[in-house]
Amino acid sequence: MKALSLTQPWATLVALGAKRCETRSWSTPYRGELAIHASKGYPRWAQACAHEFRALGYLPPDEPLPLGVVVAIVELEYVKTTEEQVLLTTSEQEMALGDYGPGRYAWMLRLIERVPNIEATGRLGLWDWHGSRALPVTSA
């Protein structure tokens, strides 16, 4: 299955179904199932966004955000330019959770399932994930 790494808090927002449109600087011809991976890196600017998203009610107030794991399986339904997507029905919430600047692409996602945090090493771009949905991370 193909996978896409997202920085937190955006990976969890997708897993919760709060974010259906991922904006990227690049397009892809790929359509179909896609594992959403939460990157290991969690820069300060992203932590500040997570704090703001919690205050707005987009994220649970006390749930820690997992890193370095697959958090959801989605279907990549279509890709349009951000200008085309905004003309469709992009909500105020989606606009707040993505970069809809000119020259970017909107990847429309449909949540298939939130999965237990499954350890994985992410990569840039689309990558092949060979994990199983049935293998949750175990605590030591």
C-alpha positions as CSV (number, residue, x, y, z in Angstrom):
1,M,0.0,0.0,0.0
2,K,1.2,3.5,-0.7
3,A,1.8,5.8,2.3
4,L,2.2,9.5,3.0
5,S,4.0,11.0,6.0
6,L,2.5,14.1,7.6
7,T,3.9,16.2,10.4
8,Q,1.8,16.2,13.5
9,P,-0.8,17.6,14.2
10,W,-2.0,17.1,10.6
11,A,-1.7,13.3,10.7
12,T,-4.0,13.0,13.7
13,L,-6.4,15.5,12.2
14,V,-6.8,13.2,9.2
15,A,-7.1,10.1,11.5
16,L,-9.9,11.9,13.4
17,G,-11.7,12.8,10.2
18,A,-11.3,16.5,11.0
19,K,-9.1,17.1,7.9
20,R,-10.3,15.6,4.6
21,C,-8.1,17.6,2.3
22,E,-4.3,17.5,2.4
23,T,-2.5,20.3,0.5
24,R,0.8,19.7,-1.2
25,S,3.2,21.5,-3.5
26,W,3.0,18.5,-5.9
27,S,0.4,16.4,-7.6
28,T,0.2,12.6,-8.1
29,P,-1.6,10.3,-10.5
30,Y,-2.0,7.8,-7.7
31,R,-5.6,7.1,-6.5
32,G,-6.6,4.5,-3.9
33,E,-5.8,3.4,-0.4
34,L,-3.1,5.4,1.4
35,A,-1.6,4.9,4.8
36,I,-1.2,8.1,6.8
37,H,2.0,8.2,8.7
38,A,2.8,10.6,11.5
39,S,6.4,11.7,11.0
40,K,8.9,11.4,13.8
41,G,9.9,15.0,13.6
42,Y,7.7,17.5,15.5
43,P,9.1,21.0,15.0
44,R,8.2,23.9,17.4
45,W,6.1,25.6,14.8
46,A,4.0,22.5,14.4
47,Q,3.6,22.2,18.2
48,A,2.3,25.7,18.2
49,C,-0.2,24.8,15.5
50,A,-1.3,21.8,17.6
51,H,-1.8,24.0,20.6
52,E,-4.0,26.4,18.5
53,F,-6.0,23.5,17.0
54,R,-6.6,22.1,20.5
55,A,-7.9,25.5,21.6
56,L,-10.3,25.6,18.5
57,G,-11.6,22.1,19.4
58,Y,-10.1,20.3,16.3
59,L,-8.0,18.1,18.5
60,P,-8.8,16.4,21.9
61,P,-7.3,18.6,24.7
62,D,-5.1,16.0,26.4
63,E,-4.4,13.3,23.9
64,P,-0.7,13.0,23.1
65,L,0.1,13.0,19.4
66,P,1.9,9.9,18.2
67,L,5.1,10.1,16.2
68,G,6.7,7.6,13.8
69,V,3.6,5.5,13.4
70,V,0.8,4.9,10.8
71,V,-2.4,6.3,12.3
72,A,-5.0,5.9,9.6
73,I,-5.9,4.3,6.2
74,V,-7.6,6.6,3.8
75,E,-8.7,6.6,0.2
76,L,-7.1,9.3,-2.0
77,E,-10.2,10.1,-4.1
78,Y,-8.9,12.9,-6.3
79,V,-6.3,15.6,-6.7
80,K,-7.2,19.1,-7.9
81,T,-5.4,22.5,-7.8
82,T,-6.1,24.4,-4.7
83,E,-7.9,27.0,-6.8
84,E,-10.3,24.4,-8.2
85,Q,-10.9,22.8,-4.7
86,V,-11.8,26.2,-3.1
87,L,-14.5,26.6,-5.8
88,L,-15.9,23.2,-4.7
89,T,-17.1,23.0,-1.1
90,T,-14.0,23.7,1.0
91,S,-15.2,24.5,4.5
92,E,-13.7,27.2,6.7
93,Q,-12.2,24.4,8.9
94,E,-10.4,22.8,5.9
95,M,-9.1,26.2,4.9
96,A,-7.7,26.7,8.4
97,L,-6.0,23.3,8.3
98,G,-4.2,23.5,5.0
99,D,-2.2,25.8,2.7
100,Y,-4.5,26.8,-0.2
101,G,-2.0,29.2,-1.7
102,P,-1.7,29.5,-5.5
103,G,0.1,26.7,-7.4
104,R,-0.6,24.0,-4.8
105,Y,-2.6,20.8,-4.9
106,A,-5.5,19.6,-2.8
107,W,-5.6,15.8,-2.2
108,M,-9.1,14.8,-1.3
109,L,-9.1,12.0,1.3
110,R,-11.9,9.7,2.5
111,L,-11.2,8.2,6.0
112,I,-11.4,4.4,5.8
113,E,-10.3,3.6,9.3
114,R,-8.2,4.9,12.2
115,V,-5.7,2.2,13.0
116,P,-3.8,1.5,16.2
117,N,-0.4,3.3,16.1
118,I,1.7,1.0,13.9
119,E,5.4,1.8,14.0
120,A,6.9,2.7,10.6
121,T,9.8,4.7,9.2
122,G,8.5,7.4,7.0
123,R,9.9,9.0,3.8
124,L,9.4,12.0,1.6
125,G,6.8,11.7,-1.2
126,L,4.6,8.7,-1.6
127,W,6.3,5.5,-0.4
128,D,5.4,1.8,-0.1
129,W,4.3,0.7,3.3
130,H,4.3,-3.1,3.9
131,G,2.8,-3.0,7.3
132,S,-0.3,-4.7,8.5
133,R,-3.4,-3.0,10.0
134,A,-3.5,-5.7,12.6
135,L,-0.2,-5.0,14.3
136,P,-0.5,-2.4,17.0
137,V,2.6,-0.9,18.7
138,T,3.4,-2.8,21.9
139,S,4.7,-1.1,25.1
140,A,7.9,-2.4,26.6
